[in-house]
Amino acid sequence: MARHRSFGRRARLGAAGLVGLIGLTVTAATGLAARSSDAVAGAQAAGGTLSAVNAASTTERPNFVLILADDLDQTTSPYWDAMPHTAALIRDSGLTFTDSFAPTPICCPARGTILTGKYGHNTGVLTNAGDSGGWATFAANGNEEHTFAKYLSDAGYRTGLAGKYMNGIEDAPDHIPPGWSEWYGSVDNNFYTGYNYTLNENGTLVQYGGTEDPANYSTDVVAAKSTDFIRRAAADDTPFFWYAASTAPHLPLPPAPRHADNPYADDTAPRTPNFNEADVSDKPWWLQESAQLRSARVAATNDADYQDRMGSLYALDEMVAGIVETLRDTGELDNTYLIFTSDNGYNLGSHRLTQKMAPYEESLRVPLVAAGPGVEKGTDGHMVAQIDLAPTFLDLAGVPIPADVDGQSLAPLLRGQTPTSWRTDLLGQYAGPGVDGQDGVAQEAVENVTGVFLDIPPWSAIRTEDHLYVRWYDADRNPGVHQRELYDLHADPYELTNLLATPQGRATNAALVAQLDARLDALATCAGASCRT
């Protein structure tokens, strides 16, 4: 008997797609699906893959598992080296988008965009708190009624989330957004530390303790919730969407105790050409004025941050392996899309910046890999963004995509098809600090954990295939200084030379800037279809 509502023909994984995975083992000491790198390498050598085998079809609606990392950059760290299972089971078995972007590169706006398929100016969320950001603004603007979870739930999907939802939800710890069948959301910033946090478990607040019990480690709890949900959903014979939202590698999450002695425990952060950029005289005044303080922060915290970031990815990698094994064991792997990405990138010392929020490549670019039925194996160079995820989920599930969604379905790209049209530029936005200076990254501060939280001013930007153009203070309440940046990304991929920093550069690039200004004006006010043209 066919499961679920009729969906139409879809290529499925064949038995050959599971060759070699049987040798993957579970680490009994932690109850997690932790596999050895040798086992994964053996699976690859044997020809094992999760990519689609175009030999069978199904009328089943597909399942989805979205695995969202937190602050994982695409450009500044060797994260795949700490995530060999994820690399083998999703990246190498599916499609890697090499040009994937977070239009508003900070946690809450990015997560709102993922849920709705809308730019921040259309959700009203452009930072982490205040009247231009945070969960309260997201909910007050009616966005929770227009998420992919709500649409999928209305169409008969079983939906669930474990981990981080949105900054500000701690002010309403009992809240469960509409559209979620099961909810295990964190309600305090201690979740960032891995211990002594509280989850809202379907309306009951459950406290998790400290390091005295290794099972309290937050990523492991998300992993356990993930496999439990998948087993039960599979037994109910219902199509499902699962959202696993660990905070790895967001500071100050340490590695799990079992990974304390990892290869990066004493390592130094990578020194890219723009690391702690020596000459910022061509950068906007706010960076020039704060350069010394920011460099001091980089010197004091960057290497330790990097060590924790890389170490915390090992548990995240084990979580992915456990999810894949559970899907295989329940017979759901063939019919499940696996998506791994991050909410935003991370500067890690680039341009003297820690954290994210900036319009530069390190903040904007995020990993995005997908595997599942019909997904081509390889890489894709189209410019894609978080606005594309929600319409993709709906499209693949056979659920109508609302007209007000700003993004485009990735389904044709996943199947290796050439779409009739696709974007060649992308909007970037950030609202910056509010009146009290607490609207941005400081909202992520953890009680009793010291830190220096340096926000940045508001900006809007356009990222084309060739250039980055930034306008500072576009969204400020009381704009004082307006400055511009322009980078030739082919000649200057590390964005070291602002082409508008000199009178000659401004004259030479005047025509290009006029074109970019006009396009940025259009994108900054776009909605729905006008964002896709």
NUDO-767057 format. One record per residue (C-alpha): residue in three letters; x, y, z. Coordinates in Angstrom, 2 decimals. Example, Ala and Ser with C-alpha at 12.3 -4.5 7.8 and 13.67 -1.06 7.14 Angstrom:
{"ALA", {12.30, -4.50, 7.80}}
{"SER", {13.67, -1.06, 7.14}}
//
This chain:
{"MET", {0.00, 0.00, 0.00}}
{"ALA", {1.45, 3.37, -0.98}}
{"ARG", {2.13, 5.71, 1.90}}
{"HIS", {0.94, 9.30, 2.09}}
{"ARG", {-0.96, 11.40, -0.42}}
{"SER", {-0.18, 11.04, -4.13}}
{"PHE", {2.80, 13.20, -5.03}}
{"GLY", {3.78, 12.25, -8.54}}
{"ARG", {6.79, 10.49, -9.99}}
{"ARG", {10.03, 10.95, -8.09}}
{"ALA", {13.32, 9.14, -8.54}}
{"ARG", {14.26, 7.17, -5.43}}
{"LEU", {17.41, 5.84, -3.93}}
{"GLY", {18.04, 2.27, -4.96}}
{"ALA", {19.57, -0.43, -2.83}}
{"ALA", {22.93, 0.39, -4.36}}
{"GLY", {22.70, 3.75, -2.65}}
{"LEU", {23.06, 2.04, 0.72}}
{"VAL", {26.06, -0.16, -0.07}}
{"GLY", {28.73, 0.24, 2.57}}
{"LEU", {26.57, 2.09, 5.11}}
{"ILE", {25.80, -1.12, 6.95}}
{"GLY", {29.30, -1.12, 8.36}}
{"LEU", {28.72, 2.11, 10.23}}
{"THR", {28.56, 1.49, 13.96}}
{"VAL", {26.93, 3.11, 16.95}}
{"THR", {29.03, 4.24, 19.87}}
{"ALA", {27.28, 2.62, 22.80}}
{"ALA", {29.01, 4.73, 25.43}}
{"THR", {27.07, 7.82, 24.41}}
{"GLY", {24.04, 6.33, 22.71}}
{"LEU", {24.92, 8.34, 19.60}}
{"ALA", {25.52, 7.20, 16.06}}
{"ALA", {29.24, 7.97, 16.05}}
{"ARG", {31.00, 6.30, 13.16}}
{"SER", {34.65, 5.96, 12.38}}
{"SER", {36.18, 7.81, 9.48}}
{"ASP", {37.55, 4.49, 8.26}}
{"ALA", {34.03, 3.09, 8.00}}
{"VAL", {32.86, 6.06, 5.96}}
{"ALA", {35.92, 5.82, 3.73}}
{"GLY", {35.14, 2.15, 3.25}}
{"ALA", {31.61, 2.97, 2.22}}
{"GLN", {32.86, 5.41, -0.38}}
{"ALA", {35.39, 2.92, -1.70}}
{"ALA", {32.65, 0.32, -2.03}}
{"GLY", {30.59, 2.69, -4.12}}
{"GLY", {28.13, 3.67, -1.41}}
{"THR", {26.15, 6.85, -2.07}}
{"LEU", {23.00, 8.63, -1.06}}
{"SER", {22.47, 10.20, -4.46}}
{"ALA", {19.40, 9.19, -6.40}}
{"VAL", {19.36, 6.13, -8.62}}
{"ASN", {16.97, 6.92, -11.44}}
{"ALA", {15.59, 3.40, -11.64}}
{"ALA", {12.48, 3.50, -9.50}}
{"SER", {9.59, 5.85, -8.84}}
{"THR", {7.15, 6.50, -6.07}}
{"THR", {3.87, 8.24, -5.35}}
{"GLU", {4.92, 8.92, -1.76}}
{"ARG", {5.36, 12.42, -0.52}}
{"PRO", {8.96, 12.93, 0.58}}
{"ASN", {10.25, 13.56, 4.07}}
{"PHE", {12.66, 16.36, 4.94}}
{"VAL", {15.41, 16.75, 7.51}}
{"LEU", {16.88, 20.25, 7.82}}
{"ILE", {20.11, 20.35, 9.82}}
{"LEU", {21.01, 23.94, 10.65}}
{"ALA", {24.42, 24.82, 12.03}}
{"ASP", {24.83, 28.11, 13.90}}
{"ASP", {27.44, 30.67, 12.76}}
{"LEU", {29.16, 28.21, 10.42}}
{"ASP", {31.13, 30.07, 7.77}}
{"GLN", {31.74, 28.78, 4.27}}
{"THR", {35.08, 30.48, 3.77}}
{"THR", {37.28, 30.84, 6.86}}
{"SER", {37.64, 27.39, 8.45}}
{"PRO", {38.13, 23.76, 7.35}}
{"TYR", {34.82, 22.61, 8.81}}
{"TRP", {34.47, 19.54, 6.59}}
{"ASP", {37.61, 18.11, 8.19}}
{"ALA", {35.71, 17.96, 11.49}}
{"MET", {32.56, 16.62, 9.80}}
{"PRO", {33.64, 13.61, 7.72}}
{"HIS", {30.33, 11.79, 8.11}}
{"THR", {28.28, 14.78, 6.98}}
{"ALA", {30.68, 15.22, 4.08}}
{"ALA", {30.32, 11.59, 3.02}}
{"LEU", {26.61, 11.16, 3.70}}
{"ILE", {25.25, 14.44, 2.35}}
{"ARG", {27.87, 16.55, 0.59}}
{"ASP", {29.58, 13.84, -1.44}}
{"SER", {26.34, 11.96, -1.96}}
{"GLY", {24.36, 14.95, -3.14}}
{"LEU", {24.63, 18.49, -4.43}}
{"THR", {26.84, 21.25, -3.06}}
{"PHE", {25.82, 24.84, -3.78}}
{"THR", {29.08, 26.73, -4.07}}
{"ASP", {27.46, 30.20, -4.01}}
{"SER", {25.00, 30.09, -1.11}}
{"PHE", {24.20, 33.25, 0.86}}
{"ALA", {22.57, 34.53, 4.03}}
{"PRO", {21.01, 37.89, 3.03}}
{"THR", {20.84, 39.13, 6.63}}
{"PRO", {23.81, 37.43, 8.29}}
{"ILE", {22.81, 37.24, 11.93}}
{"CYS", {20.84, 34.58, 13.72}}
{"CYS", {17.24, 35.75, 14.15}}
{"PRO", {16.71, 37.42, 10.75}}
{"ALA", {18.35, 34.50, 8.97}}
{"ARG", {16.11, 31.97, 10.71}}
{"GLY", {13.06, 34.05, 9.90}}
{"THR", {14.08, 34.11, 6.26}}
{"ILE", {14.61, 30.35, 6.21}}
{"LEU", {11.17, 29.75, 7.71}}
{"THR", {9.27, 32.13, 5.42}}
{"GLY", {11.28, 32.42, 2.20}}
{"LYS", {11.21, 36.21, 2.61}}
{"TYR", {13.87, 38.87, 2.85}}
{"GLY", {14.24, 40.61, 6.21}}
{"HIS", {12.54, 43.79, 5.03}}
{"ASN", {9.43, 41.68, 4.34}}
{"THR", {9.45, 39.82, 7.65}}
{"GLY", {10.34, 43.04, 9.47}}
{"VAL", {13.26, 41.27, 11.17}}
{"LEU", {16.69, 42.72, 10.39}}
{"THR", {18.53, 42.10, 13.66}}
{"ASN", {18.17, 40.10, 16.88}}
{"ALA", {15.95, 42.34, 19.01}}
{"GLY", {14.12, 45.65, 19.25}}
{"ASP", {11.56, 47.10, 16.87}}
{"SER", {13.51, 45.87, 13.84}}
{"GLY", {14.27, 42.38, 15.05}}
{"GLY", {13.87, 39.42, 17.33}}
{"TRP", {11.19, 36.79, 17.77}}
{"ALA", {8.64, 39.27, 19.18}}
{"THR", {8.79, 41.35, 16.00}}
{"PHE", {8.70, 38.23, 13.83}}
{"ALA", {5.56, 37.00, 15.59}}
{"ALA", {3.89, 40.42, 15.82}}
{"ASN", {4.21, 40.81, 12.04}}
{"GLY", {2.23, 37.61, 11.52}}
{"ASN", {5.14, 35.60, 10.14}}
{"GLU", {4.49, 32.50, 12.22}}
{"GLU", {1.30, 31.87, 10.26}}
{"HIS", {3.29, 31.89, 7.01}}
{"THR", {6.18, 29.49, 7.53}}
{"PHE", {6.93, 26.33, 5.61}}
{"ALA", {6.12, 24.43, 8.82}}
{"LYS", {2.59, 25.85, 8.89}}
{"TYR", {1.99, 25.14, 5.20}}
{"LEU", {3.37, 21.60, 5.45}}
{"SER", {1.39, 20.90, 8.61}}
{"ASP", {-1.80, 22.10, 6.93}}
{"ALA", {-1.01, 19.71, 4.07}}
{"GLY", {-0.76, 16.72, 6.39}}
{"TYR", {2.91, 16.67, 7.31}}
{"ARG", {4.14, 15.82, 10.77}}
{"THR", {6.59, 18.55, 11.74}}
{"GLY", {9.09, 18.87, 14.56}}
{"LEU", {11.91, 21.08, 15.83}}
{"ALA", {14.60, 20.57, 18.44}}
{"GLY", {17.06, 23.24, 19.52}}
{"LYS", {17.34, 26.92, 18.74}}
{"TYR", {14.35, 28.70, 17.21}}
{"MET", {14.80, 32.47, 17.40}}
{"ASN", {16.49, 35.05, 19.59}}
{"GLY", {13.95, 36.57, 21.97}}
{"ILE", {11.82, 33.47, 22.47}}
{"GLU", {13.20, 33.44, 26.03}}
{"ASP", {10.67, 36.19, 26.78}}
{"ALA", {7.84, 33.75, 26.00}}
{"PRO", {9.20, 30.35, 27.06}}
{"ASP", {5.81, 28.63, 26.86}}
{"HIS", {5.19, 29.69, 23.28}}
{"ILE", {4.90, 27.06, 20.54}}
{"PRO", {4.56, 28.52, 17.05}}
{"PRO", {1.72, 27.30, 14.85}}
{"GLY", {2.49, 24.53, 12.40}}
{"TRP", {4.69, 22.39, 14.65}}
{"SER", {3.42, 18.94, 15.62}}
{"GLU", {6.27, 18.48, 18.10}}
{"TRP", {8.36, 21.18, 19.75}}
{"TYR", {11.58, 20.95, 21.76}}
{"GLY", {12.78, 24.54, 21.53}}
{"SER", {15.42, 26.17, 23.72}}
{"VAL", {14.19, 29.07, 25.82}}
{"ASP", {17.39, 30.58, 27.24}}
{"ASN", {20.86, 31.55, 26.10}}
{"ASN", {22.48, 28.89, 28.27}}
{"PHE", {21.76, 26.58, 25.34}}
{"TYR", {24.80, 28.22, 23.72}}
{"THR", {27.00, 26.81, 26.50}}
{"GLY", {25.83, 23.23, 26.03}}
{"TYR", {24.64, 22.81, 29.62}}
{"ASN", {22.20, 24.07, 32.30}}
{"TYR", {19.54, 25.16, 29.81}}
{"THR", {15.80, 24.69, 29.50}}
{"LEU", {13.76, 23.28, 26.64}}
{"ASN", {10.07, 23.82, 25.99}}
{"GLU", {9.07, 20.22, 25.31}}
{"ASN", {5.59, 20.41, 23.84}}
{"GLY", {4.52, 22.92, 26.48}}
{"THR", {6.47, 21.54, 29.44}}
{"LEU", {9.64, 23.33, 30.50}}
{"VAL", {12.35, 20.74, 31.04}}
{"GLN", {15.64, 21.65, 32.73}}
{"TYR", {18.87, 20.01, 31.60}}
{"GLY", {21.82, 19.98, 33.95}}
{"GLY", {25.55, 20.39, 33.74}}
{"THR", {28.65, 18.46, 32.88}}
{"GLU", {28.07, 15.91, 35.62}}
{"ASP", {26.00, 14.03, 33.04}}
{"PRO", {27.55, 14.06, 29.56}}
{"ALA", {24.13, 13.31, 28.08}}
{"ASN", {23.09, 16.89, 28.89}}
{"TYR", {25.33, 18.25, 26.13}}
{"SER", {22.94, 20.23, 23.97}}
{"THR", {23.93, 18.86, 20.56}}
{"ASP", {23.53, 15.31, 21.90}}
{"VAL", {20.06, 16.16, 23.19}}
{"VAL", {19.08, 17.51, 19.76}}
{"ALA", {20.50, 14.31, 18.26}}
{"ALA", {18.43, 12.12, 20.58}}
{"LYS", {15.27, 14.11, 19.89}}
{"SER", {15.96, 13.77, 16.16}}
{"THR", {16.26, 10.01, 16.05}}
{"ASP", {13.29, 9.55, 18.39}}
{"PHE", {11.07, 11.76, 16.22}}
{"ILE", {12.10, 10.00, 13.01}}
{"ARG", {11.42, 6.53, 14.45}}
{"ARG", {7.97, 7.52, 15.66}}
{"ALA", {7.05, 9.43, 12.51}}
{"ALA", {8.12, 6.48, 10.36}}
{"ALA", {6.02, 4.12, 12.46}}
{"ASP", {2.98, 6.38, 12.00}}
{"ASP", {3.39, 6.15, 8.21}}
{"THR", {3.13, 9.95, 7.89}}
{"PRO", {5.32, 12.27, 5.80}}
{"PHE", {7.46, 14.39, 8.10}}
{"PHE", {9.66, 17.46, 8.31}}
{"TRP", {12.30, 17.54, 11.03}}
{"TYR", {14.34, 20.62, 11.92}}
{"ALA", {17.50, 19.89, 13.95}}
{"ALA", {18.95, 23.14, 15.28}}
{"SER", {22.01, 22.61, 17.45}}
{"THR", {23.97, 25.76, 18.28}}
{"ALA", {27.27, 24.27, 17.08}}
{"PRO", {29.63, 25.97, 16.44}}
{"HIS", {28.28, 29.20, 18.03}}
{"LEU", {30.40, 30.50, 20.91}}
{"PRO", {30.78, 29.66, 23.75}}
{"LEU", {29.80, 26.04, 22.98}}
{"PRO", {32.73, 23.78, 23.89}}
{"PRO", {33.39, 20.41, 22.31}}
{"ALA", {31.52, 17.49, 23.83}}
{"PRO", {33.63, 15.93, 26.61}}
{"ARG", {34.41, 12.91, 24.44}}
{"HIS", {35.91, 15.27, 21.84}}
{"ALA", {38.01, 17.37, 24.22}}
{"ASP", {41.21, 15.93, 22.75}}
{"ASN", {40.37, 16.71, 19.12}}
{"PRO", {42.91, 17.73, 16.44}}
{"TYR", {42.00, 21.42, 16.83}}
{"ALA", {42.21, 21.62, 20.62}}
{"ASP", {45.45, 23.63, 20.49}}
{"ASP", {45.24, 24.98, 16.96}}
{"THR", {45.34, 28.56, 15.76}}
{"ALA", {42.67, 30.10, 13.58}}
{"PRO", {43.44, 30.32, 9.85}}
{"ARG", {45.23, 33.47, 8.74}}
{"THR", {43.61, 34.43, 5.47}}
{"PRO", {44.88, 37.48, 3.52}}
{"ASN", {42.26, 39.70, 5.17}}
{"PHE", {42.80, 38.32, 8.68}}
{"ASN", {43.16, 41.24, 11.10}}
{"GLU", {43.44, 43.44, 8.01}}
{"ALA", {46.47, 45.65, 8.46}}
{"ASP", {45.26, 48.68, 6.51}}
{"VAL", {41.63, 49.64, 7.03}}
{"SER", {42.02, 53.20, 5.80}}
{"ASP", {39.73, 52.45, 2.86}}
{"LYS", {37.04, 50.96, 5.10}}
{"PRO", {34.09, 52.93, 6.55}}
{"TRP", {34.78, 55.23, 9.45}}
{"TRP", {33.18, 52.99, 12.10}}
{"LEU", {35.70, 50.24, 11.36}}
{"GLN", {38.60, 52.69, 11.30}}
{"GLU", {37.53, 54.17, 14.64}}
{"SER", {37.09, 50.78, 16.32}}
{"ALA", {39.97, 48.99, 14.58}}
{"GLN", {42.30, 48.94, 17.58}}
{"LEU", {39.64, 47.60, 19.95}}
{"ARG", {38.53, 45.00, 17.41}}
{"SER", {42.11, 43.85, 16.82}}
{"ALA", {42.54, 43.44, 20.56}}
{"ARG", {39.44, 41.27, 20.67}}
{"VAL", {40.73, 39.16, 17.79}}
{"ALA", {44.03, 38.67, 19.58}}
{"ALA", {42.37, 37.79, 22.88}}
{"THR", {39.59, 35.47, 21.75}}
{"ASN", {39.92, 34.32, 18.16}}
{"ASP", {42.09, 31.22, 18.57}}
{"ALA", {40.16, 29.93, 21.58}}
{"ASP", {36.91, 30.58, 19.73}}
{"TYR", {38.22, 28.67, 16.72}}
{"GLN", {39.27, 25.73, 18.86}}
{"ASP", {35.80, 25.47, 20.40}}
{"ARG", {34.10, 25.97, 17.06}}
{"MET", {35.97, 23.18, 15.33}}
{"GLY", {35.74, 20.86, 18.34}}
{"SER", {31.98, 21.32, 18.68}}
{"LEU", {31.46, 20.20, 15.08}}
{"TYR", {32.40, 16.61, 15.90}}
{"ALA", {29.21, 16.06, 17.90}}
{"LEU", {27.19, 17.78, 15.18}}
{"ASP", {28.75, 15.38, 12.68}}
{"GLU", {27.79, 12.40, 14.84}}
{"MET", {24.25, 13.75, 15.02}}
{"VAL", {24.04, 13.77, 11.23}}
{"ALA", {25.36, 10.20, 11.07}}
{"GLY", {22.78, 9.10, 13.64}}
{"ILE", {19.96, 10.74, 11.70}}
{"VAL", {21.02, 9.02, 8.47}}
{"GLU", {21.29, 5.64, 10.18}}
{"THR", {17.85, 6.04, 11.73}}
{"LEU", {16.37, 6.96, 8.35}}
{"ARG", {17.97, 3.85, 6.86}}
{"ASP", {16.83, 1.58, 9.69}}
{"THR", {13.24, 2.81, 9.41}}
{"GLY", {13.16, 2.48, 5.64}}
{"GLU", {12.76, 6.24, 5.15}}
{"LEU", {16.15, 7.14, 3.72}}
{"ASP", {15.15, 6.55, 0.11}}
{"ASN", {12.35, 9.08, 0.40}}
{"THR", {13.98, 11.78, 2.52}}
{"TYR", {15.68, 15.02, 1.53}}
{"LEU", {18.61, 15.89, 3.80}}
{"ILE", {19.66, 19.55, 3.84}}
{"PHE", {22.66, 20.85, 5.75}}
{"THR", {23.31, 24.59, 6.00}}
{"SER", {23.93, 27.44, 8.46}}
{"ASP", {22.04, 30.55, 9.51}}
{"ASN", {24.97, 32.86, 8.72}}
{"GLY", {28.70, 32.91, 8.21}}
{"TYR", {31.39, 34.05, 10.61}}
{"ASN", {34.21, 36.56, 10.28}}
{"LEU", {36.78, 34.81, 12.52}}
{"GLY", {39.17, 37.77, 12.44}}
{"SER", {38.66, 38.79, 8.82}}
{"HIS", {38.81, 42.60, 8.48}}
{"ARG", {39.48, 42.70, 12.26}}
{"LEU", {35.95, 41.40, 12.83}}
{"THR", {34.73, 38.60, 15.04}}
{"GLN", {31.13, 37.41, 14.97}}
{"LYS", {29.03, 38.01, 11.82}}
{"MET", {26.58, 40.77, 10.64}}
{"ALA", {28.98, 42.30, 8.11}}
{"PRO", {28.33, 42.58, 4.35}}
{"TYR", {31.61, 40.83, 3.55}}
{"GLU", {32.03, 37.32, 2.15}}
{"GLU", {32.84, 35.70, 5.48}}
{"SER", {29.47, 36.72, 6.94}}
{"LEU", {27.33, 36.31, 3.84}}
{"ARG", {28.44, 32.94, 2.50}}
{"VAL", {27.09, 29.77, 4.12}}
{"PRO", {27.43, 26.07, 3.37}}
{"LEU", {24.46, 24.45, 1.62}}
{"VAL", {24.44, 20.78, 0.65}}
{"ALA", {21.47, 18.55, -0.13}}
{"ALA", {20.93, 14.86, -0.81}}
{"GLY", {17.80, 12.84, -1.47}}
{"PRO", {15.50, 11.44, -4.12}}
{"GLY", {16.33, 12.78, -7.56}}
{"VAL", {19.18, 14.97, -6.34}}
{"GLU", {22.12, 15.15, -8.70}}
{"LYS", {25.57, 14.45, -7.33}}
{"GLY", {28.13, 17.22, -7.74}}
{"THR", {28.25, 21.01, -7.44}}
{"ASP", {26.07, 23.87, -8.60}}
{"GLY", {27.27, 27.45, -9.08}}
{"HIS", {23.94, 29.30, -9.22}}
{"MET", {23.56, 32.14, -6.73}}
{"VAL", {21.18, 30.73, -4.12}}
{"ALA", {20.06, 32.07, -0.78}}
{"GLN", {18.04, 31.29, 2.32}}
{"ILE", {14.96, 32.79, 0.70}}
{"ASP", {15.00, 29.73, -1.58}}
{"LEU", {14.68, 27.06, 1.10}}
{"ALA", {11.00, 27.46, 2.04}}
{"PRO", {9.72, 27.41, -1.56}}
{"THR", {11.95, 24.40, -2.23}}
{"PHE", {10.44, 22.41, 0.62}}
{"LEU", {6.92, 23.28, -0.47}}
{"ASP", {7.62, 22.54, -4.12}}
{"LEU", {9.14, 19.12, -3.39}}
{"ALA", {6.22, 18.30, -1.08}}
{"GLY", {3.67, 19.21, -3.72}}
{"VAL", {2.35, 22.11, -1.63}}
{"PRO", {1.49, 25.40, -3.41}}
{"ILE", {4.10, 28.13, -2.97}}
{"PRO", {2.49, 31.38, -1.77}}
{"ALA", {2.84, 34.29, -4.19}}
{"ASP", {4.42, 36.54, -1.54}}
{"VAL", {7.48, 34.30, -1.12}}
{"ASP", {10.62, 36.12, -2.27}}
{"GLY", {12.73, 33.09, -3.15}}
{"GLN", {12.74, 30.48, -5.89}}
{"SER", {12.47, 26.71, -5.60}}
{"LEU", {15.78, 24.92, -5.90}}
{"ALA", {14.05, 21.79, -7.19}}
{"PRO", {15.21, 22.20, -10.81}}
{"LEU", {18.79, 22.74, -9.69}}
{"LEU", {18.62, 19.69, -7.41}}
{"ARG", {17.62, 17.59, -10.41}}
{"GLY", {20.39, 18.98, -12.58}}
{"GLN", {18.02, 20.97, -14.76}}
{"THR", {18.75, 24.39, -16.18}}
{"PRO", {16.04, 26.85, -15.07}}
{"THR", {14.64, 29.26, -17.64}}
{"SER", {15.81, 32.15, -15.47}}
{"TRP", {17.79, 32.62, -12.28}}
{"ARG", {19.08, 35.55, -10.28}}
{"THR", {22.45, 37.09, -10.94}}
{"ASP", {22.41, 39.37, -7.91}}
{"LEU", {21.25, 39.28, -4.32}}
{"LEU", {20.17, 41.74, -1.65}}
{"GLY", {21.99, 42.02, 1.68}}
{"GLN", {20.61, 43.87, 4.71}}
{"TYR", {21.30, 44.52, 8.38}}
{"ALA", {19.46, 46.90, 10.70}}
{"GLY", {22.29, 47.43, 13.17}}
{"PRO", {22.08, 48.48, 16.81}}
{"GLY", {18.98, 50.06, 18.25}}
{"VAL", {18.66, 53.06, 20.54}}
{"ASP", {19.97, 51.04, 23.50}}
{"GLY", {22.70, 49.37, 21.48}}
{"GLN", {21.41, 45.90, 22.30}}
{"ASP", {19.59, 44.96, 19.12}}
{"GLY", {22.39, 42.98, 17.52}}
{"VAL", {24.95, 40.48, 18.65}}
{"ALA", {24.78, 41.48, 22.32}}
{"GLN", {21.35, 39.81, 22.39}}
{"GLU", {23.24, 36.50, 22.24}}
{"ALA", {25.22, 37.20, 25.43}}
{"VAL", {25.25, 34.36, 27.95}}
{"GLU", {24.81, 35.15, 31.63}}
{"ASN", {28.02, 34.86, 33.64}}
{"VAL", {30.07, 34.41, 30.48}}
{"THR", {32.31, 37.38, 29.83}}
{"GLY", {32.65, 38.80, 26.37}}
{"VAL", {33.01, 41.96, 24.33}}
{"PHE", {30.08, 42.44, 22.00}}
{"LEU", {30.83, 44.91, 19.25}}
{"ASP", {27.91, 45.63, 16.95}}
{"ILE", {28.17, 47.31, 13.56}}
{"PRO", {26.05, 50.02, 11.91}}
{"PRO", {23.16, 49.27, 9.55}}
{"TRP", {23.81, 48.64, 5.90}}
{"SER", {22.26, 47.47, 2.67}}
{"ALA", {24.20, 45.84, -0.12}}
{"ILE", {23.97, 44.17, -3.46}}
{"ARG", {26.09, 41.12, -4.18}}
{"THR", {26.44, 40.37, -7.89}}
{"GLU", {28.51, 37.67, -9.54}}
{"ASP", {31.32, 40.20, -9.97}}
{"HIS", {30.97, 42.87, -7.29}}
{"LEU", {29.94, 43.70, -3.75}}
{"TYR", {28.45, 47.18, -3.33}}
{"VAL", {27.60, 48.40, 0.19}}
{"ARG", {25.72, 51.45, 1.41}}
{"TRP", {26.28, 52.16, 5.09}}
{"TYR", {23.54, 53.62, 7.30}}
{"ASP", {20.75, 52.98, 4.82}}
{"ALA", {18.46, 51.65, 7.55}}
{"ASP", {19.54, 53.87, 10.43}}
{"ARG", {16.97, 55.80, 12.42}}
{"ASN", {19.14, 58.92, 12.49}}
{"PRO", {21.64, 58.62, 9.66}}
{"GLY", {24.76, 60.60, 10.23}}
{"VAL", {27.45, 59.50, 7.82}}
{"HIS", {26.79, 57.71, 4.55}}
{"GLN", {29.67, 55.81, 3.07}}
{"ARG", {30.03, 53.39, 0.19}}
{"GLU", {32.16, 50.36, -0.57}}
{"LEU", {32.72, 48.60, -3.89}}
{"TYR", {34.81, 45.49, -4.41}}
{"ASP", {35.80, 43.66, -7.57}}
{"LEU", {35.38, 40.08, -6.37}}
{"HIS", {37.36, 38.54, -9.19}}
{"ALA", {40.44, 40.73, -8.77}}
{"ASP", {40.02, 41.14, -5.00}}
{"PRO", {38.23, 38.10, -3.48}}
{"TYR", {39.28, 39.07, 0.06}}
{"GLU", {37.79, 42.56, -0.29}}
{"LEU", {40.95, 44.40, 0.65}}
{"THR", {40.62, 47.34, -1.75}}
{"ASN", {37.53, 49.54, -1.65}}
{"LEU", {37.28, 50.99, -5.15}}
{"LEU", {35.33, 54.00, -3.85}}
{"ALA", {37.86, 55.09, -1.25}}
{"THR", {39.56, 57.63, -3.52}}
{"PRO", {38.26, 60.42, -5.80}}
{"GLN", {39.78, 58.66, -8.79}}
{"GLY", {38.11, 55.39, -7.89}}
{"ARG", {34.75, 57.08, -7.47}}
{"ALA", {35.08, 58.75, -10.87}}
{"THR", {36.18, 55.59, -12.62}}
{"ASN", {33.30, 53.54, -11.19}}
{"ALA", {30.56, 56.20, -11.30}}
{"ALA", {28.55, 54.53, -14.04}}
{"LEU", {28.70, 51.12, -12.36}}
{"VAL", {27.70, 52.62, -9.01}}
{"ALA", {24.70, 54.30, -10.63}}
{"GLN", {23.56, 50.94, -12.00}}
{"LEU", {24.09, 49.22, -8.68}}
{"ASP", {22.29, 51.99, -6.80}}
{"ALA", {19.23, 51.61, -9.01}}
{"ARG", {19.19, 47.84, -8.64}}
{"LEU", {19.74, 48.03, -4.88}}
{"ASP", {16.87, 50.51, -4.54}}
{"ALA", {14.61, 48.04, -6.35}}
{"LEU", {15.68, 45.02, -4.31}}
{"ALA", {15.47, 46.87, -0.99}}
{"THR", {11.73, 47.35, -1.52}}
{"CYS", {10.92, 44.19, -3.50}}
{"ALA", {8.24, 41.72, -2.45}}
{"GLY", {7.28, 38.37, -3.90}}
{"ALA", {7.72, 38.14, -7.65}}
{"SER", {9.63, 41.43, -7.88}}
{"CYS", {12.39, 39.88, -5.74}}
{"ARG", {12.77, 37.07, -8.26}}
{"THR", {13.30, 39.19, -11.37}}
//
